[in-house]
């Protein structure tokens, strides 16, 4: 009898041990993102009943939910805004002491477009493409207002969208290097980092004939190894629209128009239809406010005397 009593007690304890325990220190996530720091490739929506939505980066009732499935197989393209946002508080090496070169007269670009250095300008940047269904819409809108942008593309996506890349170059947009596989470079060694940068640059050049000048780190993630290995100019951002998270055109519009200043570098993503919808409204309003929409390299020329290797740029405010 005693042995039976002991075994029964042990069975009860075993059952209890596998039940979830919610202590006072543990909060239950509801109606919010779970693992938000992982971005759309890992964050999952938890509804008001505590049910976890099965598709990363998508709310059950979100418009364009199927669109994101096309954007990146397996969700491997995941902007990680948290670390990048924190890094904006760091001082970019030597950038603070640089003074913009004085420009007295408007300058004409190779495409015949005139840029006036005395007027405010911003750099619209789009990560994680190419993705023609969205990228072509963006270029359609930009073209209506003689605006230019910088597209930070992922190398292994480029062969699938060659015509789009060639259109970017033909219409005077800038193509930047967003690595070959969108791997977080702070998790790689120096040789692996260079492979990601160089293979992307080679792929891009082979398709459109132009080699990217600057690099954008996936997620903005960096450490000493990254800063030592990436010899090209590193361009990050100071206005993060979080369009990958909200997938809401109105929120993206409000984020940009409520914060925009001369010299801002604005981060958006080429993967989402809602972003193209937002740009349809952002571009004409920026123009109405007197902003010139220029490429990263164009703005660097007039605000910093050109991009410098080994420098990290978050903004180029005068």
WOSULGI-V576264 format. One line per field, one symbol per residue. phi: phi as a letter, one per 20 degrees, with the letter a starting at -180 (. if undefined). A space follows every 50 residues. Layout:
# WOSULGI-V576264
phi: ???
This chain:
# WOSULGI-V576264
phi: .ffffffffffffffffeefddefeddefblbedlffemfecfcedefen eefedgmcegdefmfffffffagmmfecfdfgffffffefefgmffeedf ffcecgdeefeneeddfeefbcdeccemffbggegffffgfgffdleccd dedegfefgecffffffgffenedddedmeclefffddefffffffffff ffffffedncegedcdfgmmfbbfffffeeefgdddaccdflffeelcff ffgffffedgcgnfddecceecgffffffgefffffffeneedcfgffff fedcmofdgnedddbcff
